[in-house]
Amino acid sequence: MKVRAQNKMCRLLLASWVLLLAQLLCVEPVPISVDKTKVTVPEPKAEEPPASVDTGLHYDRYLREVIDFLEKDQHFREKLHNTDMEDIKQGKLAKELDFVSHHVRTKLDELKRQEVNRLRTLIKAKQDIEGGNDIAVDHQALLKQFEYLNHMNPHTFEVDDLDRLIKSATNDLENYDKERHEEFKKYEMTKEHDRREHLKTLDDDERKKEEEHYEEMRKKHADHPKVNHPGSKTQLKEVWEEADGLDPEDFEPKTFFKLHDTNGDGFFDEQELEALFTKELEKIYDPTNEEDDMVEMEEERLRMREHVMNEVDANKDRLVSLDEFLVATNKKEFLEPDSWETLEQNQAYTDDEMKEFEEHLAQQEQDLHQKAVDLQKQREELERQQEQLNSQKMELQQAVEHMERLKTQKVDAPPEAHVEGNAIPDMHVNDQIQPDHDQQLEHQPAAPGSQDTQQAQHHQQQQEAQHGRPQAHHDLPPGHQEAPQEQHNVL
């Protein structure tokens, strides 16, 4: 009973939370009178824990874990008995979180911290995949992923978190079918786009054969037995006869409900309803046939379930109670239904939508091509810069090696004077070289008044001044002679 209550709690929050759980905690399955002479009731099987229901929401695991721990609190469970759906939507049930046990609150705090970290990691990974710093970040889209919890307080699970979780789950589940329709439409348009692109690669003869084959497969897929209207008496009687092995003349709605309420909780959930349409789908789809698309089969199943829910689920809690089911069996739509139009009779997209979709794909392809060109240019520029860095590195290395060689030569070489790069011994230039030069000047006659003569005289005067000899006055006018040495000394 406890396992069943937990499973039911999960389903109720998926629908719009936990109002009906309070009833299930104290209500036994409805007794149904069955004529045992006509109806063979299946032998009871050992009860197994029902499979966890995946809501399809990106926070499904967090949602189910919060439900599990709230259900463990005695006070919270008791408040469910006196809370109706409107109070839940208005947040009155969320306020009861302040009175749950410390152990439950501590666990809820831990769950929230884990969920915030998971979201942050996913958002960062998404940003890294979709682009770099040059792409504008849609902050509103990012924040929307946090709507079901208060991310401003990432550490503790508060009343506001429970209130947000209830409202977000209710709203998101109501829009689930709408989003599913859009995804299937995209799938169908992508399939048609790929087919058209393939035809462009063929020559005229091959293209003609391919189009003829395509039309043949379409006709073959459409050639199937009549499909009963989902949820009608005719459709349910067929299940009664073929799946349950019972006489169609003995069809009884209450018995049918009990037989197909597989978990015995008194409700048809979405999975239990979808299981009722398997026989109808087998008329249209066969996984071994080339012309049958299994993705389309699942979409057909969901269309049938959605239709029945809209017709039978009076309180829109995404569950069909026994009372709702019995009321529906008395309606004209149940007794005299219209024919059911399958997917091949209802194309998922219009011509304008297909045109817009292909234009979008063409723009995406152009953007990807331009991005590839830009990346190639960036690569070439990086390679050029790398070559420059390698060249500079080599030059620097050569300069360092040259400096090391110079340091080695300076330490090892003897002290020498360097003239124009050639080392010569240190010597007294005036003592060794200059006398030879003076001697050469004394023995070389020079023309009077010539430049060489003037240079020689000037040089001789400098030598005499250095050795203490008086300079000869070669520049005196004619007729003037130098005084004798003896007279000069007397004076």
C-alpha positions as CSV (number, residue, x, y, z in Angstrom):
1,M,0.0,0.0,0.0
2,K,2.9,2.3,0.8
3,V,4.5,1.7,-2.6
4,R,1.2,2.4,-4.3
5,A,0.7,5.6,-2.4
6,Q,4.2,6.8,-3.4
7,N,3.5,6.1,-7.1
8,K,0.2,7.8,-6.9
9,M,1.8,10.8,-5.3
10,C,4.1,11.1,-8.2
11,R,1.3,10.9,-10.7
12,L,-0.8,13.6,-9.0
13,L,2.0,16.1,-9.0
14,L,2.5,15.5,-12.7
15,A,-1.1,16.3,-13.2
16,S,-1.3,19.3,-11.1
17,W,-0.1,18.0,-7.8
18,V,-1.3,16.2,-4.8
19,L,-5.0,16.8,-4.2
20,L,-6.3,13.3,-5.1
21,L,-3.6,11.6,-3.1
22,A,-5.5,12.4,0.1
23,Q,-8.4,10.5,-1.2
24,L,-6.3,7.5,-2.2
25,L,-4.9,7.2,1.3
26,C,-8.2,6.3,2.7
27,V,-10.2,4.9,-0.2
28,E,-10.2,1.2,-1.2
29,P,-10.7,0.1,-4.9
30,V,-14.4,0.4,-5.9
31,P,-16.1,-3.0,-5.7
32,I,-17.6,-4.1,-9.0
33,S,-20.2,-6.7,-9.4
34,V,-19.1,-9.2,-12.0
35,D,-20.9,-12.2,-13.4
36,K,-18.3,-14.9,-12.9
37,T,-20.2,-17.2,-15.3
38,K,-19.4,-14.8,-18.2
39,V,-16.2,-13.1,-17.2
40,T,-13.0,-14.7,-16.4
41,V,-11.1,-12.6,-14.0
42,P,-7.3,-12.9,-14.3
43,E,-5.5,-14.6,-11.5
44,P,-3.9,-12.2,-9.0
45,K,-0.2,-11.6,-9.5
46,A,2.4,-10.7,-7.0
47,E,2.4,-6.9,-6.7
48,E,5.5,-5.3,-8.0
49,P,6.7,-1.7,-7.5
50,P,5.4,0.3,-10.5
51,A,7.9,1.8,-12.8
52,S,8.8,5.3,-12.2
53,V,6.9,7.7,-14.4
54,D,9.1,10.1,-16.4
55,T,7.3,13.4,-16.9
56,G,9.5,14.5,-19.7
57,L,10.4,17.7,-17.8
58,H,14.1,18.6,-17.5
59,Y,13.7,18.7,-13.7
60,D,11.9,15.3,-13.5
61,R,14.3,13.7,-11.1
62,Y,14.3,16.7,-8.8
63,L,10.5,16.7,-8.9
64,R,10.1,13.1,-8.0
65,E,12.7,13.2,-5.2
66,V,11.0,16.2,-3.6
67,I,7.6,14.3,-3.7
68,D,9.1,11.2,-2.1
69,F,10.5,13.1,0.9
70,L,7.4,15.3,1.4
71,E,5.2,12.2,1.4
72,K,7.3,10.8,4.3
73,D,6.3,13.6,6.6
74,Q,3.1,12.8,8.7
75,H,2.0,16.4,9.1
76,F,2.2,17.1,5.4
77,R,0.3,14.0,4.5
78,E,-2.5,15.0,6.9
79,K,-2.9,18.4,5.4
80,L,-3.6,16.9,2.1
81,H,-6.9,15.6,3.3
82,N,-8.2,19.1,3.8
83,T,-6.7,20.8,0.8
84,D,-8.4,21.3,-2.5
85,M,-6.9,22.0,-5.9
86,E,-7.4,25.7,-5.9
87,D,-5.7,26.0,-2.5
88,I,-2.8,24.0,-3.8
89,K,-2.5,26.3,-6.9
90,Q,-2.7,29.4,-4.7
91,G,0.2,28.2,-2.5
92,K,-1.7,27.3,0.7
93,L,-0.2,23.8,0.7
94,A,3.3,25.1,0.2
95,K,3.0,27.1,3.5
96,E,2.7,23.8,5.4
97,L,6.4,23.2,4.6
98,D,7.3,25.2,7.7
99,F,5.8,22.4,9.8
100,V,7.5,19.4,8.4
101,S,10.2,17.5,10.3
102,H,13.8,18.7,10.5
103,H,15.0,15.6,8.8
104,V,12.8,16.2,5.7
105,R,13.8,19.8,5.5
106,T,17.5,18.9,5.7
107,K,17.1,16.5,2.9
108,L,15.2,19.0,0.8
109,D,18.0,21.5,1.3
110,E,20.4,19.0,0.0
111,L,18.3,18.1,-3.0
112,K,18.0,21.8,-3.9
113,R,21.8,22.4,-3.7
114,Q,22.4,19.4,-6.0
115,E,19.8,20.7,-8.4
116,V,21.2,24.2,-8.6
117,N,24.7,22.8,-9.2
118,R,23.3,20.5,-12.0
119,L,21.6,23.5,-13.7
120,R,24.7,25.6,-13.5
121,T,26.8,22.9,-15.1
122,L,24.2,22.3,-17.8
123,I,23.9,25.9,-18.7
124,K,27.7,26.4,-18.8
125,A,28.0,23.4,-21.1
126,K,25.3,24.6,-23.3
127,Q,27.0,28.0,-23.7
128,D,30.3,26.4,-24.5
129,I,28.7,24.2,-27.2
130,E,26.6,26.9,-28.8
131,G,29.3,29.5,-29.3
132,G,31.9,31.8,-27.9
133,N,32.1,35.3,-26.5
134,D,30.8,36.8,-29.7
135,I,27.3,35.3,-29.3
136,A,24.8,37.3,-27.2
137,V,23.6,35.3,-24.2
138,D,19.8,35.0,-23.8
139,H,19.6,35.7,-20.1
140,Q,15.8,35.3,-20.1
141,A,16.0,31.8,-21.5
142,L,18.7,30.9,-18.9
143,L,16.6,32.2,-16.0
144,K,13.6,30.3,-17.3
145,Q,15.3,27.1,-16.5
146,F,15.4,28.2,-12.8
147,E,11.7,29.1,-12.6
148,Y,10.8,26.0,-10.6
149,L,13.1,27.0,-7.7
150,N,14.5,30.1,-6.1
151,H,18.0,30.3,-7.5
152,M,18.7,33.5,-5.5
153,N,18.9,31.3,-2.4
154,P,20.7,28.1,-3.6
155,H,21.3,26.6,-0.2
156,T,17.9,26.0,1.5
157,F,14.5,24.7,0.4
158,E,11.9,27.2,1.4
159,V,8.1,27.7,1.0
160,D,8.7,29.7,-2.2
161,D,10.6,26.7,-3.7
162,L,7.6,24.4,-3.1
163,D,5.2,27.0,-4.5
164,R,7.3,27.5,-7.6
165,L,7.7,23.7,-8.1
166,I,3.9,23.2,-8.0
167,K,3.1,26.0,-10.4
168,S,5.9,25.2,-12.8
169,A,5.1,21.5,-13.0
170,T,1.4,22.3,-13.5
171,N,2.1,24.8,-16.3
172,D,4.9,22.8,-18.0
173,L,2.8,19.6,-18.1
174,E,-0.1,21.5,-19.6
175,N,2.1,22.7,-22.4
176,Y,3.8,19.4,-22.8
177,D,1.6,18.2,-25.7
178,K,2.0,21.5,-27.5
179,E,5.8,21.2,-27.4
180,R,5.5,17.6,-28.5
181,H,3.5,18.7,-31.5
182,E,6.2,21.2,-32.5
183,E,8.9,18.6,-32.2
184,F,7.1,16.1,-34.4
185,K,6.4,18.8,-37.0
186,K,10.1,19.5,-37.1
187,Y,10.8,15.8,-37.5
188,E,8.4,15.5,-40.4
189,M,9.7,18.6,-42.2
190,T,13.3,17.5,-41.7
191,K,12.4,14.1,-43.3
192,E,10.8,15.8,-46.3
193,H,13.7,18.2,-46.6
194,D,16.2,15.3,-46.7
195,R,14.1,13.5,-49.3
196,R,14.1,16.6,-51.6
197,E,17.8,17.1,-51.2
198,H,18.5,13.5,-52.1
199,L,16.4,13.9,-55.3
200,K,18.6,16.8,-56.3
201,T,21.6,14.5,-56.4
202,L,20.0,12.1,-58.9
203,D,19.7,12.3,-62.7
204,D,16.4,12.4,-64.4
205,D,15.8,8.7,-64.7
206,E,16.9,7.9,-61.1
207,R,14.8,10.8,-59.8
208,K,11.7,9.5,-61.6
209,K,12.2,6.0,-60.2
210,E,12.7,7.4,-56.7
211,E,9.5,9.5,-56.8
212,E,7.5,6.5,-58.1
213,H,8.8,4.4,-55.3
214,Y,7.9,7.1,-52.8
215,E,4.3,7.3,-54.0
216,E,4.0,3.5,-53.9
217,M,5.1,3.5,-50.3
218,R,2.6,6.2,-49.4
219,K,-0.3,4.3,-50.9
220,K,0.8,1.0,-49.3
221,H,0.9,2.7,-45.9
222,A,-2.5,4.2,-46.3
223,D,-4.0,0.8,-47.3
224,H,-4.9,-0.5,-43.8
225,P,-8.1,-1.6,-42.0
226,K,-10.4,1.0,-40.6
227,V,-9.2,2.6,-37.3
228,N,-11.8,2.9,-34.6
229,H,-12.3,6.2,-32.8
230,P,-10.1,6.2,-29.7
231,G,-12.1,5.8,-26.5
232,S,-15.3,4.9,-28.3
233,K,-17.4,1.9,-27.4
234,T,-16.4,0.1,-30.6
235,Q,-12.7,0.6,-29.9
236,L,-13.0,-0.5,-26.2
237,K,-15.1,-3.6,-27.2
238,E,-12.3,-4.6,-29.6
239,V,-9.8,-4.5,-26.8
240,W,-12.2,-6.4,-24.6
241,E,-12.5,-9.1,-27.2
242,E,-8.9,-9.4,-28.7
243,A,-6.7,-8.4,-25.8
244,D,-8.8,-9.6,-22.9
245,G,-10.3,-12.7,-24.7
246,L,-13.9,-11.9,-23.5
247,D,-17.2,-12.0,-25.4
248,P,-17.9,-8.6,-26.9
249,E,-21.6,-9.0,-26.1
250,D,-20.7,-9.0,-22.4
251,F,-18.8,-5.7,-22.5
252,E,-19.3,-3.8,-19.2
253,P,-17.6,-0.4,-18.6
254,K,-16.9,-0.9,-14.9
255,T,-15.3,-4.3,-15.5
256,F,-13.3,-3.0,-18.4
257,F,-12.0,-0.1,-16.2
258,K,-10.9,-2.5,-13.4
259,L,-9.2,-4.9,-15.9
260,H,-7.1,-2.1,-17.4
261,D,-6.4,-0.1,-14.2
262,T,-3.2,-2.1,-14.1
263,N,-1.9,-0.6,-10.8
264,G,-5.3,-0.7,-9.1
265,D,-5.3,2.9,-8.0
266,G,-8.8,3.7,-9.3
267,F,-7.6,5.9,-12.1
268,F,-6.5,5.6,-15.7
269,D,-3.2,7.5,-16.1
270,E,-1.7,8.5,-19.4
271,Q,0.3,5.3,-19.8
272,E,-2.6,3.1,-19.0
273,L,-4.7,4.9,-21.6
274,E,-2.0,4.7,-24.3
275,A,-1.8,0.9,-23.8
276,L,-5.5,0.7,-24.9
277,F,-4.6,1.9,-28.4
278,T,-2.1,-0.8,-29.2
279,K,-4.5,-2.9,-31.3
280,E,-5.5,0.1,-33.3
281,L,-1.9,1.1,-34.0
282,E,-1.1,-2.4,-35.2
283,K,-3.6,-1.9,-38.0
284,I,-1.5,1.0,-39.3
285,Y,2.1,0.3,-38.4
286,D,4.4,-2.7,-38.7
287,P,8.1,-2.3,-37.8
288,T,9.0,-4.8,-40.6
289,N,7.5,-2.7,-43.3
290,E,9.6,-0.1,-45.2
291,E,6.7,2.3,-45.5
292,D,5.9,2.4,-41.8
293,D,7.7,5.0,-39.6
294,M,7.8,4.0,-35.9
295,V,8.2,7.6,-34.9
296,E,4.9,8.4,-36.5
297,M,3.4,5.4,-34.7
298,E,4.3,6.9,-31.3
299,E,2.9,10.2,-32.4
300,E,-0.3,8.6,-33.4
301,R,-0.5,6.9,-30.0
302,L,0.0,10.2,-28.2
303,R,-2.7,11.9,-30.4
304,M,-5.2,9.2,-29.4
305,R,-4.3,9.6,-25.7
306,E,-4.6,13.4,-25.9
307,H,-8.0,13.2,-27.6
308,V,-9.4,10.9,-25.0
309,M,-8.1,13.0,-22.2
310,N,-9.7,16.1,-23.7
311,E,-13.0,14.3,-24.0
312,V,-13.1,12.4,-20.7
313,D,-10.8,14.2,-18.1
314,A,-13.4,16.6,-16.7
315,N,-11.2,18.2,-14.0
316,K,-8.1,18.4,-16.2
317,D,-5.8,16.6,-13.7
318,R,-4.4,14.3,-16.5
319,L,-6.1,11.3,-14.8
320,V,-9.3,9.6,-15.7
321,S,-11.3,8.5,-12.6
322,L,-13.9,5.8,-12.7
323,D,-16.7,8.3,-12.4
324,E,-15.3,10.4,-15.3
325,F,-15.0,7.2,-17.4
326,L,-18.6,6.1,-16.7
327,V,-19.9,9.5,-17.5
328,A,-18.1,9.4,-20.9
329,T,-19.6,6.0,-21.8
330,N,-23.0,7.6,-21.8
331,K,-22.2,10.4,-24.3
332,K,-23.0,10.3,-27.9
333,E,-19.3,10.5,-28.9
334,F,-18.8,7.2,-27.1
335,L,-21.8,5.4,-28.6
336,E,-21.8,6.9,-32.1
337,P,-18.3,8.3,-32.8
338,D,-17.0,10.0,-35.9
339,S,-14.4,8.3,-38.0
340,W,-10.8,8.8,-36.8
341,E,-8.4,10.6,-39.2
342,T,-4.9,9.2,-39.0
343,L,-1.6,11.1,-39.5
344,E,-1.4,10.4,-43.2
345,Q,-4.8,12.2,-43.5
346,N,-3.5,15.1,-41.4
347,Q,-0.2,16.5,-42.6
348,A,1.7,17.9,-39.7
349,Y,2.8,21.0,-41.5
350,T,1.6,23.5,-44.1
351,D,3.4,24.4,-47.4
352,D,4.2,27.8,-45.9
353,E,5.7,26.2,-42.8
354,M,7.8,23.9,-45.0
355,K,9.0,26.9,-47.1
356,E,10.0,28.8,-44.0
357,F,11.7,25.8,-42.5
358,E,13.8,25.3,-45.6
359,E,14.8,29.0,-45.7
360,H,15.8,28.7,-42.1
361,L,18.0,25.6,-42.9
362,A,19.5,27.5,-45.8
363,Q,20.4,30.4,-43.6
364,Q,21.9,28.1,-41.0
365,E,24.0,26.4,-43.7
366,Q,25.2,29.8,-44.9
367,D,26.1,30.9,-41.3
368,L,28.0,27.6,-40.8
369,H,29.9,28.1,-44.0
370,Q,30.8,31.7,-43.0
371,K,31.9,30.5,-39.6
372,A,34.1,27.8,-41.2
373,V,35.7,30.5,-43.4
374,D,36.3,32.7,-40.4
375,L,37.8,29.8,-38.5
376,Q,40.1,29.0,-41.4
377,K,41.3,32.6,-41.5
378,Q,41.9,32.5,-37.8
379,R,43.9,29.3,-38.2
380,E,46.0,30.8,-40.9
381,E,46.7,33.9,-38.8
382,L,47.6,31.8,-35.8
383,E,50.0,29.7,-37.9
384,R,51.6,32.9,-39.2
385,Q,52.0,34.3,-35.7
386,Q,53.5,31.0,-34.6
387,E,56.1,31.2,-37.4
388,Q,57.0,34.7,-36.3
389,L,57.4,33.5,-32.7
390,N,59.5,30.6,-33.8
391,S,61.8,32.9,-35.9
392,Q,62.1,35.4,-33.0
393,K,62.9,32.5,-30.7
394,M,65.7,31.3,-33.0
395,E,67.2,34.8,-33.3
396,L,67.1,35.2,-29.6
397,Q,68.8,31.9,-29.1
398,Q,71.5,32.8,-31.6
399,A,72.1,36.1,-29.9
400,V,72.5,34.3,-26.5
401,E,75.0,31.9,-28.0
402,H,77.0,34.8,-29.5
403,M,77.1,36.6,-26.2
404,E,78.3,33.4,-24.5
405,R,81.1,33.1,-27.1
406,L,82.2,36.7,-26.5
407,K,82.3,36.2,-22.8
408,T,84.5,33.1,-23.3
409,Q,87.0,35.0,-25.6
410,K,87.3,37.9,-23.2
411,V,88.2,35.6,-20.3
412,D,90.8,33.5,-22.2
413,A,92.6,36.1,-24.4
414,P,95.9,37.8,-23.1
415,P,95.9,41.6,-22.6
416,E,96.4,43.2,-26.1
417,A,95.7,46.4,-27.8
418,H,93.2,46.0,-30.5
419,V,93.6,48.1,-33.7
420,E,91.0,47.5,-36.4
421,G,90.4,44.1,-35.0
422,N,94.1,43.1,-35.2
423,A,96.0,42.7,-31.9
424,I,99.6,44.2,-31.8
425,P,102.1,44.4,-28.9
426,D,102.0,47.5,-26.7
427,M,105.0,49.7,-27.4
428,H,106.3,53.3,-27.1
429,V,105.4,54.9,-30.3
430,N,107.5,58.0,-29.9
431,D,110.7,56.1,-28.9
432,Q,110.6,53.4,-31.6
433,I,108.7,54.6,-34.6
434,Q,109.1,58.4,-34.5
435,P,112.9,58.5,-34.8
436,D,112.9,56.4,-37.9
437,H,110.4,58.8,-39.4
438,D,112.5,61.8,-38.4
439,Q,115.6,60.2,-40.0
440,Q,113.7,59.6,-43.2
441,L,112.6,63.3,-43.2
442,E,116.3,64.5,-42.7
443,H,117.6,62.4,-45.6
444,Q,114.7,63.2,-48.0
445,P,115.3,66.5,-49.9
446,A,112.2,68.5,-50.5
447,A,111.5,71.4,-52.8
448,P,111.5,74.8,-51.1
449,G,108.1,76.1,-50.5
450,S,106.4,72.8,-51.2
451,Q,103.7,71.4,-49.0
452,D,106.0,68.5,-48.1
453,T,108.7,70.9,-47.1
454,Q,106.4,72.9,-44.9
455,Q,105.2,69.7,-43.2
456,A,108.7,68.5,-42.7
457,Q,109.8,71.9,-41.1
458,H,106.8,71.9,-38.8
459,H,107.5,68.4,-37.7
460,Q,111.2,69.2,-37.1
461,Q,110.2,72.1,-35.0
462,Q,108.1,69.9,-32.8
463,Q,110.9,67.4,-32.4
464,E,113.4,70.1,-31.4
465,A,111.0,71.4,-28.9
466,Q,110.6,68.0,-27.4
467,H,114.5,67.5,-27.1
468,G,115.2,71.0,-25.9
469,R,116.8,72.2,-29.1
470,P,116.0,75.7,-30.4
471,Q,113.9,75.9,-33.4
472,A,115.4,77.2,-36.6
473,H,113.8,80.3,-37.9
474,H,113.4,79.3,-41.4
475,D,110.8,81.9,-42.0
476,L,113.2,85.0,-41.4
477,P,113.5,87.4,-44.3
478,P,116.6,87.1,-46.5
479,G,119.7,88.8,-45.1
480,H,118.8,88.0,-41.5
481,Q,120.9,85.2,-40.0
482,E,120.7,83.5,-36.7
483,A,123.0,84.9,-34.0
484,P,126.0,82.8,-33.1
485,Q,125.6,80.4,-30.2
486,E,128.4,81.9,-28.2
487,Q,126.9,85.4,-28.3
488,H,123.5,84.2,-27.2
489,N,125.0,82.6,-24.2
490,V,126.9,85.8,-23.2
491,L,123.8,87.8,-23.3
